[in-house]
């Protein structure tokens, strides 16, 4: 039996020797430089099983690290670095971006100054969403931490949301307010969006970031193309536009720079790990200059903290929220409590022209441009279960035309989302100015904005709704589609910014109804309800005082 065992052992050893020799003849030639994946540095906090390993994050991991980072970090930089979760990638594309930043230390200094008011709040949201800390630096790449940043593709704000994606994530956009520039709202929206993308791409954050820049559907198509060609499907192997190919390396370069600031001789501005801002509910519209004064904050800086508002006061329909420096919160609350309601807004300035351009920094100010002829659109509210394909079929158009009309990065839509459906007839270019004089000195053009009604426009120009309908040969039932130009005539032509309106208080009498009051003051019932929501909680009752905005040339009784 021992002889048989020894013979078997010898056969086994001989077989292993042949196998080893065969392996030694296997080619060791490296991959071509074009296809070679990036090397993961030994400094990485992750063990990588193979060259194409994906940066992953466990969305259900415990929060111990988060609590520790938040509690013990003395500066936002310490807290930021403690939340890093992406591999340290060694790649020439990252090195190229890093070298650019190192060659521009003044730019890095300005970035830190701009980031100071917002970084703690951004880290709060990053921790709450349990996403990699490096993503808190995405505004460096997107907007250079300029909250008023505006791009040629109509992207706006710290996180550079395009209009359609902003609406998809709940960011209001109207003539009064743009949630994409609201640091508080857009940060919540961006971190939610990024978390969704991370989950969509199974924790591959490089693909998720590419999708944030290029669109989820486009990244999926790039992956499918590589799969069809039997090529790797990691971010570094995909055929992507140059902007997207540079996008992830740029973020990794920024993250690497701040992680090794001392080594790169980059001074870090001292920013304590404490809240800089607090969101305060102001309940109702408030003049921004008065708000800045009550917060003991220079107006220019106050507008930097609250760049979402397009006019000199907060939006009538909200959000009724302002970001106030933490060290001025108590003073602001005290001053606001003592301010009479009728003094909250300077009515002579309620209808001033949009001032969005005035507080943008020169580096990111949008170029004035004339719009080419474009296709007329009509609004459409997405119903539960509908897709772009079903809507395109129902409205006799195409998926691509709907996506183009709404700047949709992919084909994802949500129920109750408001989109524009293109028609076949082109309309005249939209004027970039809010109003412009026509050839007649007694008339001017007004470009309809989202949320406009005949009544609102009539109040703005101190004319009647019927006048507007007659001048434009339309009926009062005609839908006012944003972008349409209306002719406005007046005995004394005036721009919207000088349109005189005033606030009156009406005492409700026995037998009054909202419809009667509406007709008496030529104000829609819906406007009465909005202006007096708190008062009308239990319905209209005698003795109540209603706030009503009317034109100066209109009697108050």
Protein Blocks (a to p, Z undefined) as FASTA:
>chain_A
ZZmmmmmmmmmmmmmmmmmmmmmmpccbdcdfklpccdddfkbcbdcfbfklccdddfkb
cfklmmmmmmmpmbfklmmmmmgcbdcdddfklmmmmmmmmmmmmlmmmmmmmmmmmmmm
mmmmmmmnopafklmmmmmmmnoopakbccfkopacjkopafklmmmnopacdfkbcfkl
mmklmmmmmmmmmmmmmmmnnopaklmmmmmmnopklmmmmmmmmmmnopafbfklpccd
fklmmmmmmmmmmmmmmmmmmmnopacddddfbdfbdcddehiacdfklmmmmnopafkl
mmmmmmmbmbfbdcfkbpadddddfklmmmmmmmmmmpcfklmpcfklmmgccfklmmcc
fklgccddddddddddddddddehiafklmmmmnopafklmmmmnopablcdcehiacdd
ddfbdcddddfbfbdcdfblkbccddddehiafklmmmmnopafklmmmmnopafkbccd
ehiacddddfbdcdfkloccddddddddehiafklmmmmnopafklmmmmmmmmmmnopa
ehiacdddddfklcfZZ
